[in-house]
Amino acid sequence: MGAEKVTSIDVAKRAGVSQSAVSRVFTPGASVSPKMAEKVLKAAEELGYRPNVLARSLITGRSRIIGLVVAYLENQFYPDALEKLSNALQAHGYHILVFMVSNDDASVDKVMGELLDYQVDGIITASVGMSNALTSRCSAAGVPVVLFNRGQDDDRLSQVTSDNFEGGHKIAEFLAAGGHRRIAHIAGWSGSSTGRDREAGFRQGLKEAGLELIASIDGMYKREKAAAATRQLFQNDVKPDAIFVGNDHMAFAVMDVLRFELKLDVPGDVSVVGYDDVPLASWPAYDLTTLRQPSNRMVEATVSTLLGWIEEGSKDVQKIKIEGPLMIRGSARVPEGWPDERL
């Protein structure tokens, strides 16, 4: 048989203090003297005691756990962003519980319902939408939700994104100024606000320059879809001299097809611009010109919004858009005199 589980009562006896004193020592922010804390921690270490966080949450009503729901991690932007979110929340004494979902209402609703059962203090959804019924359930339970890198037309939900419209607009200005006239777009998923907003800004920027897209294909934020779209574009009579790709994850596939299958020079024959600025974008193999999503500031805004609700009772809904710079590298022709915005 295994050894009996050590309890706070055992620690209190060993340290010669009350059980409530042990509880205070293991409660973040509780008032306790250094001498008392030293005695309790020494006794806990000797006995191998660890506090039952879930049991304590039943008493305090706070689990200090944040649920994080994400649809996919193939896109290199998300592992990096999730690491930053986790580190930022841990710095405030919170931990994350990660759930993966398919990007459809039924899957999201099921997982979010399970998260609520875990008594999480708040929820962050990364590139995942919320159904009306689920939003109402979270609101009724008093669990705040912040959408990260996804917008939604719901006045009850806070959201933090890059300024996707402005980013698309800036890329259009860049390509037009570089003398490109046969410009195509391999868009992000049309079912997402990010994909729609980037394309809308891009089209608007081209219109202001007196240009129109020669083609637009929904790449659905998938590498294989982007690769197939590239092959399709170059089977047409009018072939692109520039392609704006809805994110870097797809742009890498586009560049691979252009260079290794179609034997085209990037940027000599075709300029390619992405969106996100994931670490791989700066590697010499791709050297991708791309619009940087300011993930550090997006994470800071997301955590601040969520904890403002949890810890300060601030229930103001925030719709935050953060503009990012265009990172000029070697995959696209650079207009003469174009300012380098790198941070």
C-alpha positions as a printed Julia matrix, in Angstrom:
343×3 Matrix{Float64}:
   0.0    0.0     0.0
   1.13   3.56   -0.68
   1.99   6.02    2.06
  -0.84   8.06    3.5
  -1.27  11.51    1.99
   0.28  14.32    4.0
  -2.25  16.98    5.0
  -2.05  20.56    6.25
  -2.88  19.23    9.73
   0.32  17.16    9.66
   2.34  20.21    8.62
   0.76  22.32   11.36
   1.69  19.72   14.0
   5.28  19.45   12.74
   5.7   23.24   12.63
   3.88  23.85   15.92
   1.41  26.28   14.35
  -2.31  26.34   13.56
  -3.8   24.84   10.4
  -4.96  28.31    9.37
  -1.35  29.5     9.53
  -0.35  26.76    7.1
  -3.18  27.81    4.81
  -2.03  31.45    4.85
   1.55  30.49    3.98
   0.36  28.69    0.85
  -2.13  31.37   -0.17
  -0.63  33.96   -2.57
  -0.87  37.47   -1.14
  -1.9   36.35    2.37
  -0.39  38.14    5.37
   2.2   35.99    7.16
   5.44  36.77    8.98
   8.77  35.64    7.5
   9.49  33.57   10.63
   6.13  31.8    10.39
   6.59  31.14    6.66
  10.04  29.68    7.25
   8.77  27.27    9.93
   5.83  26.09    7.81
   7.84  25.68    4.6
  10.55  23.73    6.45
   7.94  21.36    7.93
   6.23  21.0     4.52
   9.52  20.11    2.84
  10.37  17.54    5.5
   6.97  15.87    5.12
   6.73  16.19    1.33
   3.54  18.25    1.56
   1.97  20.05   -1.37
  -1.21  22.12   -1.03
  -4.4   20.97   -2.78
  -5.0   23.88   -5.11
  -8.36  22.6    -6.36
  -9.65  22.08   -2.82
  -8.57  25.57   -1.87
 -10.41  26.97   -4.87
 -13.66  25.59   -3.45
 -13.11  27.71   -0.36
 -11.82  30.88   -2.01
 -13.94  30.69   -5.16
 -10.75  31.27   -7.18
  -8.8   28.52   -8.95
  -6.13  30.87  -10.35
  -6.39  28.84  -13.56
  -7.03  30.42  -16.95
  -8.5   28.26  -19.69
  -6.83  28.64  -23.06
  -8.64  27.33  -26.14
  -6.74  27.07  -29.42
  -7.76  25.6   -32.77
  -4.39  24.65  -34.26
  -0.68  24.93  -33.58
   0.73  24.26  -37.07
   0.94  28.01  -37.6
   4.22  28.99  -35.92
   2.65  32.2   -34.6
   0.6   30.34  -31.99
   3.21  28.29  -30.08
   5.21  31.5   -29.62
   2.14  33.51  -28.56
   0.94  30.78  -26.18
   4.34  30.67  -24.49
   4.17  34.43  -23.99
   0.62  34.22  -22.63
   1.62  31.46  -20.21
   4.66  33.38  -18.96
   2.68  36.59  -18.54
  -0.09  34.85  -16.57
   2.39  32.95  -14.4
   4.02  36.27  -13.5
   0.63  37.23  -12.01
   0.24  33.93  -10.14
  -2.0   32.19  -12.68
  -1.55  29.0   -14.69
  -3.11  27.94  -17.96
  -5.13  24.88  -18.87
  -4.85  24.32  -22.64
  -7.63  22.7   -24.68
  -7.36  21.98  -28.42
 -10.48  22.22  -30.58
 -11.64  21.96  -34.16
 -12.73  25.35  -35.44
 -16.47  24.66  -35.46
 -19.22  25.7   -33.05
 -20.01  22.19  -31.78
 -16.4   21.39  -30.89
 -15.78  24.79  -29.31
 -19.0   24.65  -27.27
 -18.14  21.18  -25.94
 -14.63  22.12  -24.85
 -15.67  25.46  -23.39
 -18.36  23.71  -21.36
 -15.69  21.38  -19.96
 -13.5   24.36  -19.09
 -16.33  25.93  -17.1
 -16.59  22.66  -15.16
 -12.96  23.13  -14.11
 -13.97  26.38  -12.36
 -11.46  28.45  -14.35
 -11.21  32.12  -13.42
 -11.21  33.25  -17.05
 -10.88  32.05  -20.63
  -8.71  33.14  -23.55
  -9.57  31.83  -27.0
  -6.78  31.94  -29.56
  -8.18  32.27  -33.09
 -11.44  30.64  -32.02
 -14.95  32.12  -32.23
 -17.77  31.89  -29.69
 -21.39  30.93  -30.29
 -24.12  33.16  -28.89
 -25.32  30.43  -26.49
 -21.81  29.82  -25.16
 -21.18  33.53  -24.69
 -24.39  33.76  -22.66
 -23.36  30.77  -20.54
 -19.95  32.27  -19.72
 -21.57  35.59  -18.9
 -24.1   33.93  -16.6
 -21.28  32.03  -14.83
 -19.31  35.25  -14.33
 -16.35  33.9   -16.3
 -14.72  36.58  -18.47
 -13.62  35.7   -22.01
 -11.04  37.5   -24.16
 -10.61  36.63  -27.84
  -6.94  36.64  -28.88
  -6.17  37.26  -32.55
  -9.82  36.94  -33.51
 -12.56  39.55  -33.75
 -16.27  38.94  -33.33
 -19.3   41.18  -33.65
 -20.57  40.72  -30.09
 -20.7   43.58  -27.59
 -20.23  41.15  -24.68
 -16.81  39.9   -25.77
 -13.45  41.63  -25.4
 -10.94  41.02  -28.17
  -7.31  41.8   -28.95
  -5.98  41.68  -32.51
  -3.38  43.31  -34.66
  -4.85  46.01  -36.89
  -5.5   43.57  -39.72
  -7.19  46.06  -42.05
  -4.35  48.55  -41.71
  -1.8   45.77  -42.13
  -3.35  44.63  -45.41
  -3.59  48.25  -46.56
   0.1   48.84  -45.81
   1.14  45.77  -47.81
  -0.91  46.99  -50.8
   0.83  50.37  -50.66
   4.22  48.63  -50.5
   3.6   46.38  -53.52
   2.04  49.15  -55.59
   4.97  51.48  -54.82
   7.33  48.7   -55.93
   5.86  48.82  -59.44
   3.88  45.57  -59.28
   0.79  45.51  -61.47
  -0.27  41.86  -61.54
  -0.97  41.27  -57.88
  -2.67  38.2   -56.42
  -3.8   37.32  -52.91
  -3.79  33.93  -51.2
  -6.12  34.83  -48.36
  -6.52  33.52  -44.86
  -9.65  31.58  -44.02
 -12.72  33.54  -45.13
 -14.56  32.31  -42.02
 -12.2   34.28  -39.78
 -12.24  38.0   -39.05
  -8.46  38.14  -39.49
  -8.6   36.74  -43.03
 -11.49  38.99  -44.05
  -9.99  42.16  -42.56
  -6.55  41.63  -44.08
  -8.08  41.11  -47.53
 -10.41  44.11  -47.14
  -7.5   46.4   -46.23
  -5.42  45.0   -49.07
  -8.16  45.55  -51.64
  -8.73  49.09  -50.37
  -5.03  49.91  -50.63
  -4.87  48.59  -54.18
  -7.98  50.55  -55.13
  -6.4   53.77  -53.88
  -3.38  52.99  -56.07
  -5.62  52.43  -59.1
  -5.12  48.65  -59.06
  -7.24  45.52  -58.68
  -6.41  41.97  -57.72
  -5.93  39.66  -60.68
  -6.96  36.76  -58.43
  -7.85  35.9   -54.84
  -7.93  32.34  -53.47
  -8.88  31.25  -49.94
  -5.86  29.43  -48.53
  -7.74  28.64  -45.3
  -4.49  29.19  -43.34
  -3.27  25.77  -44.51
   0.07  25.04  -46.18
  -1.3   22.48  -48.63
  -4.11  24.84  -49.7
  -1.6   27.65  -50.25
   0.67  25.41  -52.3
  -2.24  24.31  -54.5
  -3.36  27.93  -54.89
   0.13  28.91  -56.08
   0.1   26.22  -58.77
  -3.36  27.38  -59.85
  -2.28  31.03  -60.12
   0.57  30.15  -62.46
  -1.59  28.03  -64.74
  -3.53  31.16  -65.7
  -2.7   33.23  -68.78
  -2.03  36.3   -66.63
   0.53  35.33  -64.02
   1.2   37.33  -60.84
   4.3   39.44  -60.37
   3.49  39.72  -56.64
   1.52  37.68  -54.08
   0.3   38.8   -50.67
  -0.17  35.66  -48.56
  -2.51  35.82  -45.57
   0.05  34.51  -43.07
   3.67  33.35  -42.93
   2.73  29.7   -42.47
   1.2   29.72  -45.95
   3.83  32.06  -47.41
   6.58  29.52  -46.78
   4.66  26.96  -48.85
   4.1   29.54  -51.59
   7.84  30.31  -51.77
   8.73  26.62  -51.85
   6.42  25.99  -54.83
   7.63  29.09  -56.68
  11.3   28.3   -56.27
  11.5   24.51  -56.33
   8.54  23.46  -58.52
   8.04  26.4   -60.86
  11.75  27.4   -60.92
  10.93  31.08  -60.44
  13.11  33.62  -58.71
  11.82  35.33  -55.55
  11.73  38.34  -55.78
  13.16  38.61  -59.32
  10.12  37.03  -60.96
   7.59  37.22  -58.13
   7.53  39.21  -54.9
   6.03  37.48  -51.85
   4.79  39.19  -48.68
   3.42  37.38  -45.61
   1.73  38.33  -42.37
   2.75  37.51  -38.74
   6.58  37.67  -38.66
   7.13  34.29  -37.02
  10.78  33.49  -36.14
  11.23  31.35  -39.28
  10.48  34.39  -41.46
  13.87  35.91  -40.67
  15.82  32.74  -41.46
  18.03  33.09  -44.56
  16.18  30.22  -46.28
  13.06  32.42  -46.55
  14.09  36.0   -45.65
  10.4   36.85  -45.84
   9.06  40.39  -46.04
   6.05  40.32  -43.73
   3.72  42.4   -41.57
   4.64  41.81  -37.94
   1.85  40.97  -35.53
   3.01  42.73  -32.34
   2.54  39.62  -30.17
   4.21  41.08  -27.07
   1.8   44.01  -26.98
  -1.14  41.77  -27.94
  -0.35  39.42  -25.05
   0.07  42.32  -22.63
  -3.29  43.78  -23.65
  -5.01  40.38  -23.44
  -3.71  39.62  -19.93
  -4.42  43.16  -18.72
  -8.0   43.01  -20.02
  -8.67  39.59  -18.51
  -7.14  40.32  -15.1
  -8.85  43.7   -14.98
 -12.13  41.8   -15.03
 -11.03  39.06  -12.59
  -9.14  41.12  -10.02
 -10.57  44.61  -10.34
 -14.13  43.91  -11.39
 -13.74  46.02  -14.53
 -16.43  44.79  -16.91
 -15.79  47.25  -19.72
 -15.65  45.35  -23.03
 -12.41  46.12  -24.88
 -12.0   46.0   -28.67
  -8.26  46.49  -29.07
  -6.39  46.69  -32.4
  -2.62  47.1   -32.34
  -0.75  48.23  -35.44
   2.42  46.38  -36.45
   5.34  47.29  -38.71
   6.19  45.92  -42.15
   9.42  43.94  -41.82
  11.43  44.55  -44.99
  13.52  41.55  -46.04
  14.55  39.89  -49.29
  11.4   38.18  -50.63
   9.88  41.29  -52.22
  11.08  44.16  -54.36
  11.66  47.22  -52.17
  10.34  50.55  -53.51
  12.96  53.25  -53.75
  12.92  55.39  -50.61
  10.53  53.08  -48.73
  11.02  53.56  -44.96
  12.28  50.55  -42.98
   9.87  50.05  -40.08
  11.69  47.25  -38.28
  11.62  47.49  -34.5
